[in-house]
Amino acid sequence: MFKDNLIQLRKLNSMTQEDIAEKVGVSRQAVAKWESGETSPDLEKARLLAGAFGVSLDDLTNFEPGENMGLSVPPKGRYLFGVVTVGDKGQIVIPAKARKIFEISSGDQLVGLGKEGEGLAMIKANDFLTLADMIKTQEANNGR
């Protein structure tokens, strides 16, 4: 897992083994050994690698491509939950992993947001209303 993720992320970011070595303070040979699976980096070097690629340490070391529809390790804090089907009345089922990560339970209200040509997003209604109140307060304080 780790070695495959490292190779994929390095290539995805158009980086050489030398580029990676410079970022984490090791030799190119050390990076080559990590990519071959001969050795593994210590925890601090692995943390630096994850930071250099903008991914979580857990995803760098444990990510399986099947978890992301065969795509590469996702950027930290971003998810691809899979495909959902829209029902006759427009209903969708939010995948269990998404419900767990975002703490969405049966009966929760969501606000749907969208921008033509870009997509659709869902946010918990309470979070949206809190954000809207913060914006209104800030605008009032700025004399708008």
Buried (B, 14 or more C-beta within 10 A) or exposed (E): BBBBBBBBBBEEEEBEBEBBBBBBEBEBEBBBBBBEEEEBBEEEBBBBBBBBBBBBBEBBBEBEBEBBEEEBBBEBEEBEBEEEEEEEEEEEEBBEEBBEEBEBEEEEEBBEEEEEEEEEEBBBEEEBEEEEEEEEEEEEEEEE
